[in-house]
Amino acid sequence: MIKVTAVPILSDNYAWLLRDEESGCRAIVDPAEVDPVIRAIDAAIAAEGGSFDMILLTHHHGDHVAGTDAIRAHYGVPVVGAKADAHRLPKLDREVWEGSEVDLGASSAVVIETPGHTRGHISYYFADGGVLLCGDTLFSLGCGRLLEGTPAEMFKSLMRFAPLPGETLVCCGHEYTESNASFALHADPDNQDLRAYAQRVKELRAMGLPTLPSRLSDELACNPFLRAGDVATLADLRARKDKF
């Protein structure tokens, strides 16, 4: 099983600290800021033992990768990322692609190619721990901007997530949920599940608490982008969201 902990970084990003409960092996996903990530890793090892073993990257943007080289140098661990984006990621020790498996102790993640936000974006899914590291492809109540990809690519990427078990923890890259909720309610005002979810989000943020990880079952019930039935609907939603 995988234990996942959000590490707040920058203004609204999360790096994700993963721990394989059987072995104590750890990885960090998208470490864009050095000091808070090192503090989180060292505190976890001091409290629970185990080791720090790997850096996983979802895509090349600086607010996901900027701390990679310093953290690799500090701990001497390998960096894993998409072969398709190796030319613009920090130097990779292992290049992965669709269907690659990444072992973390006794747990294993499968790599899912999820273009749309960027061409080379990948996600990591730990089936044995029910954890999805989706970077900036899927947000709670939203999806990433189409900075390099097309609506068709984003639709296909989101549909890769839809069949996963409902209890899957969705670990995305930004704390955007409250602002996403405003647009979601505008786009789908009669969705009672969404209204209840948006109220929970508002209460969490009022207490200064994260809204992530979310559960895929909630996203399937409430997220207008996951609920889009076709590419044209998603394209319309994304264009409207960009101007909202």
Secondary structure as UniProt FT lines:
FT   STRAND          2..9
FT   TURN            10..12
FT   STRAND          13..20
FT   TURN            21..23
FT   STRAND          26..29
FT   HELIX           34..48
FT   STRAND          54..56
FT   HELIX           62..65
FT   TURN            66..67
FT   HELIX           68..75
FT   STRAND          79..82
FT   HELIX           83..85
FT   TURN            86..88
FT   STRAND          94..96
FT   TURN            98..99
FT   STRAND          101..104
FT   TURN            105..106
FT   STRAND          107..113
FT   TURN            119..120
FT   STRAND          122..126
FT   TURN            127..130
FT   STRAND          131..135
FT   TURN            136..137
FT   STRAND          138..139
FT   TURN            140..141
FT   STRAND          142..143
FT   HELIX           151..161
FT   TURN            162..163
FT   TURN            166..167
FT   STRAND          169..172
FT   HELIX           177..187
FT   TURN            189..190
FT   HELIX           192..206
FT   TURN            207..208
FT   STRAND          214..215
FT   HELIX           216..222
FT   HELIX           224..227
FT   HELIX           231..243
//
